[in-house]
């Protein structure tokens, strides 16, 4: 999966009001790309960097996030990320669904992954 390993789902809970969330711990190999630039129509995504340094593209903005940073990609916002450093990075990824359709949307690719 694009130079990353997603260890396990830490939490997945229906909220009762039609929304739900999932949290995944992801390990990014040194100098590895994340997914291609994509959008999620009904999911907001929050990334928390817990180790290393990760470069994100959210919409038209590219930024470098260090340990402790949280980066948010609202639904319908093109986003991707990469580990551009020479060390392993770890990220917690939280998806929050804002609809009650009972399904996680498939991502829609809109561009390439970030180069390493």
C-alpha positions, 0 to 999 in steps of 0.5 A: 500500500504505497510504502506504508503499513496500516497496522490495525483499526484502533476504533470503529464506532457508530455514533448513533446519529448516522455518523461513524469513525475509524482510526488506523495506525499507519507506518510510513517507510522512509522516503515513501509515497502515500496514496495518489491525490484523491477526494473522499465525498463523505469522509473528513480525514484527520492525520496526527503525526506521532513519529517522524516528519510527513509532507501533506498536500491538502487542497492547493497547500503543501506542508510539512508536519512534525510530531504532534501536528494534526492535519485535517482534510475535509470531505471533497478536498483533494489530499495526499501525503508522503514520508520525504524523510530518511526515517520511519514516520507513524501517523494516526488516521481518523476517518469521520463519516458524515452520512448514514449510507452505511458505507465507506466511500471509495476514494476518487483519484484526482492526481498523482502521489507526492514525489519522495 
